Amino acid sequence: MSPSPERPRPGWEPADPPRRPVLFVNPRSGGGSATRANLVELARERGIETVVLAPGQSLATLVGAAVAGGADALGMAGGDGSLSVVAAAAAAQGMPFICVPAGTRNHFALDLGVDRHDVRGALDAFTDGAERRIDVAEVNGRVYLNNVSLGIYGEAVRRTAYRDAKLRTLAETAERVLGPSRQVPALRLVDDTGREHTHLAVVLVSNNPYALDPPFGGTRPTLDSGQLGILVLDTPDDEPRRPGRAWRAPHLEVSAAAPVHAGIDGEPVTLSSPLRFAIRPAVLRVRISTRHPGASPSARFAPGRSPRTRAPGPESSS
């Protein structure tokens, strides 16, 4: 049964509608999900100013113009990479952020408790919403909502074939990364036990830790723990030790001898070393429809149980 508007889930508080909300729409995300849902027209009928992102336009520039023009709430209908851009601006301005699940996989929406199958209903967050504060993470000052992938994933997400053939692209990239030629810069970091990792195949750093236990592994039980989720996998060697480790921490530094290819919420970027990761607790005001779940699937653990955690690959971004 969906929660009623009068009784939002614990942690969520009723919120007054904004006076000048702005919704940004990427009509190409999710294979045209926003267009199929007639989202632009529905939003405008509700009095929500709507900005449709055209090819070649800078989303960050459009958001900056909306903020300068007096917007008091920002929403994004698109994939997780676009969501991060708008969420960063909302956090910087201290204004509400609304996630409309119009991407391909909408993993942030799932962990936030937005019904991913109710694109139109997500607009209720503007007019009949509940609000809470959550964390965001950053790497070298850049905000992200889901995760940053380095190593095999960071290389694979740069390839144009990745979105259409993830497994094949990952396998081909793994052969390059793990093979004798080692075509990527060596990554170095120190884990929570003090052990130095110098031969890393995968580093994944998430905004809050991901659950490991089935059936909801790959989702985050909470987005307000004040901790990064960190997973490292070492390249195979002859040492009799476990090849990887997962832990949580508020900060992490990764170093490399050259610029590092990374995937940030599924978007390919190049980062300068050292890579400095940090959690920013409770800086983002998020709003959702009071008719949406308001909790991640992995939040359904027994009271007092602390689920083991892991960080997923870039498939958890869209």
Disulfide bonds with the S-S distance in Angstrom:
none
